[in-house]
Amino acid sequence: MGNTYTSTKRSILENEFDYVIDDLEPVYRTQELGILKEGVCFRVTGQILLTCERFFINFLVDNAAVDVALHLNARLPQNYIVRNSRVNKRWQVEQNTSAIPFTLRRGTRFLMQFLITETAFLIAVNGFHFTTYVHCIPYHLISSVVVIGEVTDVLVTHKEVATYPDRIDTIRPVQVTVRSSLASTRSSRSGYAQLTRRDSGWRFSLVLRALHWQAEITAPYVGSLPRNMMKPGRLLKIEGRVKLLPMSFYINLQKGVYFWPHPIIAFHLASCFFKKRENISKAQIVRCAWYDGEWSPEECSDIDTEFLPGKTFRLAIVCMENAYEVYLNGKFLLEFRYHMRPEVVDTVYICGDVKLSWVSLHSNVEDDGTTLQYFTNQLVKSRSTYTIQPRRNTYRPTFDPSAFQ
């Protein structure tokens, strides 16, 4: 498989434009890579030393310039992971942002996965997809994998996989809490016979949380739904808090728990935050869907919302006859017309700069068959027939936080 080396601690001089890696002793090296193709996944495991400042994982090219197809540099004091490439002895533009928290800790074990696709590496850290790194050098030129730094008990394996990433036991998808009816739950639990105020339903959710307490959930969140549970007459309730310095977060209602192959996404809802102080409440809200191998047209709105840094929010995604309706803190926010039947959804995936406290699925219909008006948009008329939104053109949604600075 590879060779393990005993390393000695050296001074590593490095800045964001210059990486000194050639003179450092590797702790692990392997040249037994086999045939590289799309679907081959490298799995790197090891133990982070208590004194660790940083460690590198390099995918090297055997040429005169000693090119680096992928240089991954985990910097523990700064809590981020750098990605870069060296092409013809020159380093490219450094990448160091991610939508998920930094989970590497001194004195703990780590798992990193590197999936090769035709266009990019997909990189996962401790069971969660971390980032996508577009190839700067054709992947078939990679000749060896080297691990350098203050880690031990390192092992690098690779094989062709059908899904990515591997889920470790501690982050298996959780079951979304399912309530049979808002009406029956409300009357049996809290004595609220009728919704007389706009915030009554949300006030009731606080009662439920007191009865069924759970710790704050850090995104990414992967929740599983029973089959055919997401359909007209149902609503998904999400409660949480926006982080103090948010860049973006998104919610996927999708089929499948894996990142690759790309899941079918019935509804992708993303919020990208403006950075200017005078626009603190303004966000770009993006809606789209993924199916037949491509994204639907983006629907974008630059609007003032109650997604505020450090503040709590209460979100409801309601399945109507023709569209999803989204409510924020009891107020109608937007709608997204169906591109496919909502019954295909079996997974709720939430990622980005939010912390969650409650995710649950409820019925939006009373026992007698009438719809609860609190969760019905009175401003938008919808036809009674069930329709699917046709596709007009396709392109991948892009979220560039620098555009809002």
C-alpha positions in Angstrom: 0.0 0.0 0.0 2.7 2.5 1.0 5.6 3.2 3.2 5.5 4.8 6.7 8.3 7.1 7.8 9.3 8.3 11.2 9.4 12.1 11.0 11.3 14.7 13.0 9.6 18.0 13.8 11.0 20.8 11.7 10.4 24.5 11.4 7.9 25.1 8.6 8.2 28.6 7.0 5.1 29.3 5.0 2.9 32.1 4.0 -0.2 32.3 1.9 1.8 32.6 -1.4 4.7 30.3 -0.7 4.6 26.7 0.6 7.8 25.0 1.7 7.1 21.3 1.2 10.0 19.8 -0.8 12.5 19.6 2.0 10.2 18.0 4.6 10.3 14.4 5.6 7.0 12.6 4.7 5.2 10.5 7.3 3.6 8.5 4.6 4.1 8.0 0.8 2.5 5.7 -1.7 3.1 5.4 -5.5 0.8 2.4 -5.9 -2.2 4.3 -7.3 -3.4 1.9 -10.0 -5.5 3.3 -12.8 -7.0 6.7 -11.9 -10.5 7.5 -13.3 -13.7 9.1 -12.2 -15.1 7.3 -9.2 -11.8 6.4 -7.6 -11.7 7.6 -4.0 -8.6 8.1 -1.8 -9.2 7.6 1.9 -6.6 9.1 4.3 -6.8 8.3 8.0 -4.5 9.1 10.9 -4.0 10.5 14.4 -3.4 14.3 14.9 -0.6 14.8 17.4 -1.2 17.0 20.5 1.5 19.4 19.3 0.2 19.6 15.7 0.3 23.0 14.0 -0.5 21.8 10.5 -0.2 18.9 8.1 -0.2 18.4 4.4 -1.6 15.9 1.9 -0.1 16.2 -1.5 -1.0 14.6 -4.8 2.2 14.8 -6.8 3.1 14.7 -10.4 6.4 13.0 -11.5 7.9 15.6 -13.8 10.9 18.0 -13.7 8.9 20.8 -12.1 7.6 18.4 -9.4 4.1 19.7 -9.9 1.4 19.3 -7.2 -2.0 18.5 -8.6 -3.6 19.1 -5.1 -2.0 20.5 -2.0 -4.2 20.2 1.0 -2.9 22.1 4.1 -4.7 21.7 7.4 -3.8 24.7 9.7 -5.1 23.9 13.1 -4.3 27.2 14.9 -6.2 29.2 12.2 -9.1 26.6 11.9 -9.1 26.3 8.2 -7.9 24.1 5.4 -5.9 25.5 2.4 -6.2 24.0 -1.1 -3.8 24.9 -3.9 -1.9 23.5 -6.9 1.7 24.1 -8.2 1.9 24.2 -11.9 5.3 24.7 -13.6 6.8 25.6 -10.2 4.2 28.3 -9.6 1.5 28.2 -6.9 -2.0 29.0 -8.1 -4.7 31.0 -6.2 -5.2 29.7 -2.7 -8.6 28.5 -1.6 -9.4 28.4 2.1 -13.2 28.9 2.6 -15.8 26.2 3.3 -19.5 26.0 4.1 -19.0 23.5 7.0 -17.2 24.0 10.3 -13.6 23.0 10.9 -13.7 19.7 12.7 -10.0 18.7 13.0 -8.8 18.6 16.6 -5.4 17.9 18.2 -5.2 14.4 19.8 -8.1 13.0 17.7 -8.3 10.8 14.6 -9.2 12.2 11.2 -10.7 10.8 8.0 -10.3 12.6 4.7 -11.7 11.4 1.4 -10.7 12.6 -2.1 -13.0 11.5 -4.9 -11.8 12.0 -8.4 -14.4 13.3 -10.9 -13.8 14.4 -14.5 -13.7 18.1 -13.5 -12.6 18.2 -9.9 -11.7 16.6 -6.6 -14.5 16.2 -4.1 -13.0 16.5 -0.6 -14.7 15.2 2.5 -13.6 15.7 6.1 -14.8 13.3 8.9 -17.7 12.1 6.8 -19.0 15.4 5.4 -18.4 16.8 2.0 -16.1 19.8 2.6 -15.3 21.4 -0.7 -14.9 20.9 -4.5 -11.5 21.6 -6.0 -11.4 22.0 -9.8 -8.5 20.3 -11.4 -5.5 22.5 -12.4 -3.6 19.5 -13.6 -5.1 16.4 -15.4 -5.7 13.8 -12.6 -4.3 11.0 -14.7 -0.8 12.6 -14.3 -0.8 12.0 -10.5 2.0 9.6 -9.6 2.1 9.6 -5.8 0.4 10.7 -2.6 2.5 12.1 0.3 1.4 13.0 3.8 3.6 15.5 5.7 3.4 17.0 9.1 2.6 16.3 12.8 0.3 13.3 12.3 0.9 9.6 13.0 -0.6 6.2 12.3 -1.3 7.3 8.7 -2.9 5.0 6.2 -3.8 5.9 2.6 -6.1 3.5 0.6 -8.0 3.9 -2.6 -10.8 2.1 -4.4 -13.6 2.8 -6.9 -16.8 3.7 -5.1 -20.5 4.0 -6.0 -21.3 6.8 -3.5 -19.5 9.6 -1.7 -18.8 10.4 1.1 -18.6 7.5 3.4 -20.8 8.1 6.4 -19.1 7.4 9.8 -21.2 6.0 12.6 -21.3 9.3 14.5 -22.9 11.3 11.6 -25.5 8.9 10.2 -28.6 10.7 8.9 -31.1 11.3 11.7 -34.8 10.8 11.5 -36.7 14.0 11.0 -39.4 14.3 13.8 -42.8 13.6 12.2 -46.0 15.0 13.7 -49.2 13.4 12.4 -51.2 16.7 12.7 -50.7 20.2 13.9 -54.3 20.2 15.1 -54.1 17.0 17.1 -50.7 17.7 18.5 -51.7 21.2 19.5 -54.8 20.1 21.3 -53.3 17.1 23.1 -50.1 18.8 24.1 -50.8 22.4 24.9 -54.5 23.1 25.0 -54.4 25.5 22.1 -57.8 24.8 20.6 -57.4 27.5 17.8 -54.7 29.5 16.3 -55.8 33.0 17.3 -52.5 34.8 16.8 -49.9 34.6 14.0 -47.2 33.4 16.3 -49.3 30.8 18.2 -48.0 27.8 16.2 -44.4 28.9 16.7 -45.1 29.5 20.4 -46.4 26.0 20.6 -43.1 24.6 19.1 -41.3 26.1 22.1 -43.6 23.9 24.3 -42.7 20.9 22.2 -39.0 21.7 22.6 -39.4 21.9 26.3 -41.0 18.5 26.3 -38.5 16.9 23.9 -35.3 18.8 24.6 -32.4 18.4 22.3 -29.0 20.1 22.0 -28.3 22.7 19.4 -27.5 21.1 16.1 -24.5 22.3 14.1 -24.8 22.2 10.3 -24.4 20.2 8.1 -27.6 18.5 9.1 -28.7 15.4 7.3 -32.3 14.3 8.1 -34.2 11.3 6.7 -37.9 11.4 6.0 -40.2 8.3 5.5 -41.1 7.6 1.9 -43.9 9.7 0.4 -44.2 11.9 3.5 -43.4 15.2 1.8 -46.6 16.0 -0.2 -49.3 18.7 -0.4 -50.8 19.2 3.0 -47.4 18.8 4.8 -45.0 21.5 6.1 -41.4 21.3 7.2 -40.5 23.4 10.2 -36.9 24.5 10.8 -35.9 26.6 13.8 -32.4 27.9 14.5 -30.0 30.8 14.7 -27.9 32.6 12.2 -24.2 32.8 13.0 -22.7 36.1 13.9 -20.6 36.5 10.7 -22.7 34.7 8.1 -21.8 34.3 4.4 -24.4 31.8 3.2 -26.5 28.8 4.0 -28.8 26.5 2.0 -31.5 24.0 2.5 -32.0 21.0 0.1 -35.1 18.9 -0.1 -33.6 16.0 -2.0 -33.7 12.4 -2.9 -30.7 10.5 -1.4 -28.2 11.3 1.4 -25.0 11.3 -0.7 -23.3 14.2 -2.3 -22.1 12.0 -5.3 -23.6 10.9 -7.6 -25.5 14.2 -7.6 -28.8 13.7 -5.8 -32.2 14.8 -7.3 -33.0 18.1 -5.5 -36.7 19.1 -5.6 -36.1 22.4 -3.9 -32.8 24.2 -3.3 -33.2 27.3 -1.1 -30.1 29.4 -0.5 -29.5 32.7 1.4 -26.3 34.7 0.6 -25.7 37.6 3.0 -24.7 41.1 2.1 -21.6 42.3 4.0 -22.1 46.0 4.0 -23.3 47.4 7.3 -26.2 49.3 5.8 -27.4 46.1 4.2 -27.2 43.9 7.3 -30.8 42.6 6.8 -30.5 42.2 3.0 -29.8 38.8 1.5 -29.9 37.2 -1.9 -32.4 34.4 -1.8 -31.8 31.7 -4.6 -34.2 29.0 -5.6 -33.7 26.2 -8.1 -33.9 22.4 -8.5 -31.6 19.7 -9.9 -32.8 16.9 -12.1 -31.9 15.2 -15.4 -28.3 15.9 -14.7 -28.5 19.7 -14.5 -29.8 22.7 -12.6 -33.1 24.4 -13.4 -33.0 28.2 -14.0 -32.2 30.2 -10.9 -34.9 32.3 -9.3 -33.1 35.1 -7.4 -34.4 37.9 -5.1 -32.4 40.6 -3.3 -34.7 41.3 -0.4 -34.8 42.4 3.2 -35.3 39.4 5.5 -35.4 38.5 9.1 -32.3 36.3 8.7 -30.1 38.5 10.9 -26.6 37.8 12.2 -26.8 36.2 15.7 -30.7 36.1 15.6 -33.0 33.2 15.8 -35.4 32.3 13.0 -38.4 30.1 12.4 -38.9 28.8 8.9 -41.8 26.9 7.4 -41.7 25.2 4.0 -45.2 24.3 3.1 -46.2 21.9 0.3 -49.2 23.4 -1.6 -50.9 22.0 -4.7 -48.6 23.6 -7.2 -45.6 25.0 -5.2 -43.6 25.2 -2.1 -44.5 28.3 0.0 -41.8 29.6 2.4 -42.6 31.5 5.6 -40.1 33.2 7.8 -41.0 34.1 11.4 -44.7 33.7 10.5 -44.6 36.0 7.4 -44.9 34.8 3.8 -41.5 35.1 2.1 -41.7 33.4 -1.3 -42.9 30.5 -3.4 -41.2 28.0 -5.7 -43.3 26.1 -8.2 -42.8 22.4 -8.4 -40.3 20.9 -11.0 -41.2 17.4 -9.7 -43.6 15.8 -7.3 -42.5 16.6 -3.7 -43.1 13.0 -2.7 -39.6 12.1 -4.1 -38.0 14.0 -1.2 -36.6 11.6 1.4 -33.7 13.8 2.8 -33.4 17.2 4.3 -29.9 18.6 4.0 -29.0 21.9 5.7 -25.5 23.4 5.4 -23.8 26.8 6.1 -23.7 29.5 8.6 -26.6 28.5 10.9 -27.1 26.5 14.1 -30.3 24.5 14.3 -32.5 23.7 17.2 -35.5 22.0 15.7 -36.5 20.2 12.5 -39.9 18.6 12.1 -42.5 17.6 9.6 -46.2 18.4 10.2 -49.6 18.1 8.6 -51.0 21.4 7.3 -54.5 19.9 7.2 -57.1 19.7 10.0 -58.8 16.4 10.9 -61.9 17.5 8.9 -59.8 18.1 5.8 -59.6 21.9 5.9 -56.2 23.7 5.5 -54.8 25.7 8.4 -55.0 29.2 7.0 -52.0 30.4 9.1 -49.8 28.4 6.8 -51.5 29.4 3.6 -50.4 32.4 1.5 -53.4 34.7 1.1 -51.7 37.0 -1.3 -50.9 34.5 -4.1 -53.8 32.7 -5.8 -53.1 29.1 -6.9 -55.0 26.8 -9.2 -56.5 23.7 -7.7 -54.8 21.4 -10.3 -51.4 19.9 -9.7 -48.8 21.1 -12.2 -45.1 20.6 -12.8 -43.0 23.6 -13.7 -41.3 23.2 -17.1 -37.6 23.9 -17.7 -36.7 26.8 -19.9 -32.9 26.9 -19.7 -30.2 25.4 -17.5 -27.2 26.6 -15.7 -25.5 25.9 -12.4 -26.4 28.3 -9.5 -23.4 30.2 -8.3 -22.8 31.7 -4.9 -19.9 34.1 -4.7 -19.7 35.7 -1.2 -17.2 38.3 -2.5 -20.0 39.8 -4.6 -21.7 41.0 -1.5 -18.7 42.6 0.2 
